[in-house]
Amino acid sequence: MGRLVDGKWLTTDLGADERGRFVRRAAKFRGRVSSGSPFEPATGRYHLYVSAACGWSHRVLMTRQLLGLESCLPVTFADAFMGEQGWVFPASETTPTEPHEPSGLVPPGFVPPGFVPHQGPLFELYVRHQADYTGRVSVPVLWDKQRSCIVTNESADLVQDLNSAFAQFSSDPVAASKLDLYPTGEQQRIEAMILANYGPINNGVYRAGFAGNQSAHEEAVRAVP
Ligand SMILES: N[C@@H](CCC(=O)N[C@@H](CS)C(=O)NCC(=O)O)C(=O)O
């Protein structure tokens, strides 16, 4: 695992503390897609970068599919193996629409103005967003093709925005309108459940997998319920 320091990619693993314990830092980019914000809800304007090997990407992909947003929000998958360069997008995944998707709001082959199809390491996108960025380079990422910048790299915010700001662009608007995944009356319960799962399970798996030595690994594994 590497990270960026002042826009330069370092391949040394800097994810663990001095005792080898994995330390998760908060996501750095927390833009929200909503009416009246710099990131207006729109179809075809945003692009999603994920990895099939990433649990945080899964919740975004599941929400996107449940709400019928495949055409509105194209996705590119990084290679499932994270090597020296971190997440890398293979050359075959450069088109902004998925070939298997039914034709929808974004016609196949449509390239929005300013969109540079991405292949190569994900860290290049981070540097394009901020030339002197220091920090982790993670998926999922929501990219704004209009402004050529990262909107967010925090899946918790992204799933909420898919539900509140993107659902209007669903390929099945009637079904999407009936499927409120974050209903007002349930939000407290949902947040409590997210919090209860986050430490021991969601992040617990990472504490085990990214531990810097055997004892930190064993400590983390035992803490997973
Ligand atoms: N808070 C972020 C966490 C995302 C995250 O940790 N992604 C992992 C993959 S599952 C990643 O890309 N890690 C690379 C790194 O931290 O260097 C979210 O939920 O979106």
The ligand as an SDF file (V2000), in Angstrom:
LIG
                    3D

 20 19  0  0  0  0  0  0  0  0999 V2000
  -13.8720    6.1190    4.0900 N   0  0  0  0  0  0  0  0  0  0  0  0
  -13.6530    5.5530    2.8680 C   0  0  0  0  0  0  0  0  0  0  0  0
  -12.7430    4.3590    2.9660 C   0  0  0  0  0  0  0  0  0  0  0  0
  -12.4270    3.7690    1.6420 C   0  0  0  0  0  0  0  0  0  0  0  0
  -11.3080    2.7550    1.7130 C   0  0  0  0  0  0  0  0  0  0  0  0
  -10.7050    2.4900    2.7670 O   0  0  0  0  0  0  0  0  0  0  0  0
  -11.0190    2.1360    0.5790 N   0  0  0  0  0  0  0  0  0  0  0  0
   -9.9270    1.1880    0.5180 C   0  0  0  0  0  0  0  0  0  0  0  0
  -10.3120   -0.0090   -0.3280 C   0  0  0  0  0  0  0  0  0  0  0  0
  -11.5810   -0.9460    0.3300 S   0  0  0  0  0  0  0  0  0  0  0  0
   -8.7760    1.7960   -0.2150 C   0  0  0  0  0  0  0  0  0  0  0  0
   -8.9140    2.2190   -1.3510 O   0  0  0  0  0  0  0  0  0  0  0  0
   -7.6180    1.8140    0.4460 N   0  0  0  0  0  0  0  0  0  0  0  0
   -6.4070    2.2770   -0.1530 C   0  0  0  0  0  0  0  0  0  0  0  0
   -5.5870    3.0540    0.8400 C   0  0  0  0  0  0  0  0  0  0  0  0
   -6.0940    3.4170    1.9050 O   0  0  0  0  0  0  0  0  0  0  0  0
   -4.4350    3.3130    0.5380 O   0  0  0  0  0  0  0  0  0  0  0  0
  -15.0040    5.1820    2.2860 C   0  0  0  0  0  0  0  0  0  0  0  0
  -15.8050    4.5480    2.9740 O   0  0  0  0  0  0  0  0  0  0  0  0
  -15.2400    5.5360    1.1480 O   0  0  0  0  0  0  0  0  0  0  0  0
  1  2  1  0
  2  3  1  0
  2 18  1  0
  3  4  1  0
  4  5  1  0
  5  6  2  0
  5  7  1  0
  7  8  1  0
  8  9  1  0
  8 11  1  0
  9 10  1  0
 11 12  2  0
 11 13  1  0
 13 14  1  0
 14 15  1  0
 15 16  2  0
 15 17  1  0
 18 19  2  0
 18 20  1  0
M  END
$$$$
